[in-house]
Amino acid sequence: MSSSDERHDHAADANTSGESAVSRRKFLKGTGVALTIPLVAGGEKIVKAAGADVKIYGPNKTEITLTVNGSPKKVSVEPRATLLDTLRNDLDTTGAKRVCDRATCGACTMIIDGKPVYGCTVLAIEAQGRKIETVESLAKGDALHPVQQAFWDNDAQQCGFCTPGFVMACKALLDKHPSPTEEQIEMGVGGNLCRCGTYHGIKGAIAQASAALKKGPAKMTRGGKSNG
């Protein structure tokens, strides 16, 4: 490095207003240290992030409570555990499927606080205090939810791996748009993939469910058809 370059580098770090000034390099070093020093508050590890106190979880398992389909569930999880894996492996709620595990297929779609989300992208600890709905919440005994009944009636499923996620995505769509347009349907279920190619049946199911929701839940007969 030349002497002129050295002078430029030092000048960038120096503030000519006086000795009390903080250089850019010192400022970055100071903030880095501040963000990594945990504070102890009430026995919990807390850090300051964006001006707020944030609780630190881990590295060991921690007990949390999740509200799943209207019921509180206590579970001990590692901070890295996803909501999908926690539901499937610890709470025996296996409707949502783990297929791609990278937020591309939608097989793990569930509804959290009224919005469809991929369960593989949410940490279990992030879901505390939120309303989690999975496909298990829809049927009431023998009475299928209109979306489930419509999938049955329109042969909108084949292998079944994508079906629970599609059902939840369709429910979220119809909750928001009771009479969806073609564009709204494409936007509402565009994040879900069916490798068997049952998209025509799914569109038919959405149309049937949209009409049926105005009449109340359908009840499946032995023949597999709605009696409503």
C-alpha positions in Angstrom: 0.0 0.0 0.0 1.4 3.4 -0.9 1.9 6.2 1.6 -1.0 8.2 0.0 -3.3 5.2 0.3 -2.4 4.8 4.0 -3.2 8.4 4.6 -6.5 8.0 2.9 -7.4 4.9 5.0 -6.5 6.7 8.3 -8.4 9.8 7.2 -11.5 7.7 6.6 -11.4 6.5 10.3 -10.5 9.8 11.8 -12.9 12.6 12.7 -11.2 16.0 12.6 -13.7 17.5 15.1 -11.8 16.4 18.1 -10.4 13.4 20.1 -13.9 12.6 21.6 -15.3 11.7 18.2 -15.9 8.1 17.4 -14.5 6.7 14.1 -16.6 4.6 11.8 -14.5 1.5 12.6 -14.9 2.0 16.3 -18.6 2.5 15.9 -19.0 -0.8 14.0 -16.9 -2.7 16.5 -19.0 -1.2 19.4 -22.4 -2.0 17.9 -21.2 -5.6 17.1 -20.3 -6.2 20.7 -23.5 -4.6 22.0 -25.7 -6.9 19.9 -23.9 -10.0 21.1 -23.9 -9.4 24.8 -26.9 -11.0 26.5 -28.6 -9.3 29.4 -30.1 -11.3 32.2 -33.6 -10.3 33.1 -35.7 -12.4 35.4 -33.6 -15.5 34.7 -34.1 -15.2 31.0 -31.4 -14.3 28.4 -32.4 -11.1 26.6 -30.7 -9.2 23.8 -31.5 -5.8 22.4 -32.5 -5.9 18.7 -34.0 -3.0 16.8 -34.5 -1.2 20.1 -36.6 -4.1 21.6 -35.8 -6.8 24.2 -35.7 -10.1 22.5 -35.7 -13.4 24.4 -33.0 -15.9 23.5 -34.0 -19.5 23.2 -31.6 -22.5 23.4 -29.3 -24.0 22.7 -31.2 -26.7 24.6 -34.8 -27.6 24.2 -37.4 -25.2 25.6 -41.0 -25.7 26.6 -43.6 -23.8 24.5 -47.3 -23.8 24.1 -49.0 -23.9 20.7 -52.6 -23.4 20.0 -53.4 -26.1 17.5 -56.9 -26.4 16.1 -58.3 -24.6 19.1 -56.5 -26.6 21.8 -53.3 -25.6 23.7 -50.5 -28.0 23.3 -47.4 -28.0 25.4 -44.2 -29.3 23.7 -40.5 -29.2 24.3 -38.6 -28.2 21.2 -35.2 -27.1 20.0 -35.2 -23.5 18.8 -34.4 -24.6 15.3 -37.4 -26.9 15.0 -40.0 -25.9 12.4 -43.7 -25.8 13.1 -44.2 -28.5 10.5 -41.8 -30.9 12.2 -43.1 -30.1 15.6 -46.7 -30.8 14.6 -45.8 -34.1 12.9 -43.1 -35.5 15.1 -44.1 -34.2 18.6 -47.9 -33.5 18.4 -49.0 -36.3 16.1 -50.7 -33.8 13.8 -49.7 -35.3 10.5 -52.1 -33.8 8.0 -49.7 -31.2 6.7 -47.1 -33.1 4.6 -43.3 -32.6 4.5 -42.4 -32.9 0.8 -40.0 -30.3 -0.5 -39.1 -28.8 2.9 -38.0 -25.6 1.2 -41.2 -23.6 0.6 -41.8 -24.5 -3.0 -44.6 -27.1 -3.2 -47.2 -26.0 -0.6 -47.9 -29.5 0.8 -47.4 -28.2 4.3 -49.8 -25.3 3.9 -51.7 -24.5 7.1 -53.6 -21.4 8.3 -52.1 -19.2 11.0 -54.1 -16.3 12.3 -56.3 -16.5 9.2 -53.5 -16.6 6.6 -52.1 -19.5 4.7 -48.5 -20.2 5.4 -45.9 -22.9 4.7 -45.3 -24.8 7.9 -41.8 -25.6 6.9 -40.8 -21.9 6.9 -42.1 -21.1 10.4 -40.2 -21.9 13.6 -42.3 -23.5 16.3 -41.2 -20.9 18.8 -42.5 -18.2 16.4 -45.9 -19.7 16.4 -46.5 -19.2 20.1 -49.6 -17.2 20.9 -51.0 -17.6 17.3 -54.0 -19.5 16.1 -52.8 -22.6 14.1 -55.3 -24.4 11.9 -54.5 -27.7 10.1 -56.5 -29.9 7.8 -57.5 -32.0 10.9 -59.7 -29.1 12.1 -62.1 -29.2 9.2 -64.2 -32.3 9.4 -66.7 -32.6 12.2 -67.4 -36.3 12.7 -68.9 -37.6 9.5 -69.6 -34.0 8.2 -66.8 -33.0 5.8 -66.0 -29.3 5.3 -67.4 -28.1 2.0 -63.8 -27.9 0.5 -63.1 -31.5 1.5 -66.4 -32.7 0.1 -65.7 -30.8 -3.1 -62.3 -32.4 -3.5 -63.9 -35.8 -3.1 -66.7 -35.1 -5.6 -64.5 -33.6 -8.2 -61.7 -36.2 -8.0 -59.3 -33.4 -7.1 -56.7 -35.7 -5.6 -54.7 -38.6 -6.7 -51.6 -39.6 -4.7 -52.8 -37.3 -1.9 -49.5 -35.8 -0.8 -50.5 -32.3 -2.0 -54.1 -32.6 -1.0 -54.1 -31.4 2.6 -52.1 -28.3 1.6 -54.4 -27.6 -1.3 -57.5 -28.0 0.9 -56.1 -25.5 3.4 -55.1 -23.1 0.7 -58.5 -23.3 -0.9 -60.2 -22.7 2.5 -58.1 -19.6 3.1 -59.0 -18.4 -0.4 -62.7 -18.9 0.1 -62.6 -17.3 3.6 -61.2 -14.2 2.0 -63.0 -14.4 -1.4 -66.3 -16.3 -1.0 -66.9 -16.0 -4.8 -63.4 -15.8 -6.2 -62.6 -14.7 -9.7 -60.3 -16.7 -12.0 -57.4 -14.4 -11.1 -58.1 -14.7 -7.4 -58.1 -18.5 -7.7 -54.8 -18.5 -9.5 -53.3 -16.1 -6.8 -54.8 -18.1 -3.9 -53.5 -21.5 -4.9 -50.6 -20.5 -7.0 -48.2 -21.4 -4.3 -49.3 -25.1 -4.3 -48.1 -27.7 -6.7 -49.8 -31.0 -7.8 -47.4 -33.4 -9.4 -50.3 -35.5 -10.5 -51.8 -32.6 -12.4 -55.3 -32.5 -10.9 -55.7 -28.8 -11.4 -58.9 -29.0 -13.4 -60.5 -31.0 -10.6 -59.2 -28.5 -8.0 -60.8 -25.6 -9.9 -64.1 -27.5 -10.0 -63.8 -28.2 -6.3 -63.3 -24.5 -5.6 -66.4 -23.6 -7.6 -68.5 -26.3 -5.8 -67.2 -25.3 -2.3 -67.9 -21.7 -3.0 -71.5 -22.5 -3.6 -71.8 -25.0 -0.8 -70.3 -22.7 1.8 -73.5 -20.6 1.5 -75.6 -23.5 2.6 -73.4 -24.9 5.4 -71.3 -28.0 5.8 -72.0 -30.9 3.6 -72.3 -34.5 5.0 -70.8 -37.3 3.0 -73.0 -40.3 2.3 -71.9 -43.9 1.9 -71.7 -43.3 -1.9 -69.2 -40.5 -1.3 -71.5 -37.8 -2.6 -72.8 -34.7 -0.7 -76.4 -34.9 0.6 -76.6 -31.1 0.6 
